Amino acid sequence: MRQQAGVLYVVATPIGNLGDLSERARRVLAEVDAIAAEDTRETRRLLAYCGISAELIAYHDHNESELTPRLLEALESGQNLALVSDAGTPLISDPGYTLVAAARERGLTVVPIPGASAAICALSASGLPSDRFLFLGFPPRTQARRRAWIEAVAREPGTLVLYESAKRALDTLRDLQAVLGDGRRLVIARELTKQFETFLLGSAGTLIARLESDPEQRLGEMVILVEGCPDSETDATHNESIRVLRLLGESMPLSQAAALAARLTGAKKNALYRLGLELGLGSESR
């Protein structure tokens, strides 16, 4: 008879205050055979707080590919494992995707143990719209790539949520201002659930000035939230795309008109092509 496989628990841990660990997460961490942890020092501190003794396996970006087969073998042999990140929910800008994806492919059971996530905590208390949001993780580190990254989501109507280290926060704020202008509301959520938790609200320019004048606001981990693209800007962009597409569609096939209009307006080529068909610009024989 084939041995029953174990369960992989994806466990959310506190992002600051250790008291935020759920009772269910505490029980799972106490009962599993081993815990795969991004930072064993942080996890050991959490386990000590909870009075839990468990085997810890360092599992991070640098050894994820190497250790995944070993962990899958343990699961298939019947062991139950927990996956935790340094803080918050694993896989949300933290390691774990390789293991979870491989476990799913093999038909193994993966169980989420919900809890803290810095992105959701920040969004819930930011005062920015939360009915639609786009989580972006960490921005690229170079200015050129970072500005292109911001431009790609400039017309997103939902609130933008990104992580940033304190030492790069000013550079990212300056790039947000350069690409998006200074008309949107921004929020910086810093040191969430810790003693010096801070929420700063204002335009990009206001927050840049605040961080430049107060070095304490450039310490710790940050979540930066950006108000989504205003409806008026979205409408104006859409109207301009239609105008350009109509003009080009008068003198060239729709496929070419859509491709050129996309380059001129920044809209998506496929969306413009479908729009052209709706507008009756579908002839390809011009």
ABEGO torsion letter per residue (X at the ends): XBBBBBBBBBBBBBABBAAABBAAAAAAAAABABBBBABAAAAAAAAAAAGBBBBBBBBBAAAAAAAAAAAAAAAAAGBBBBBBBABEBBGBGBBGAAAAAAAAAAGBBBBBBBEBBAAAAAAAAAGBBAABBBBAEBBBABAAAAAAAAAAAAABABBBBBBBBAAAAAAAAAAAAAAAEAABBBBBBBGBGBAABBBBBEBAAAAAAAAAABAAAABEBBBBBBBBBBAAAAAAAAAAAAAAAAAAAAABBAAAAAAAAAAAAGBBAAAAAAAAAAAGAABAAX
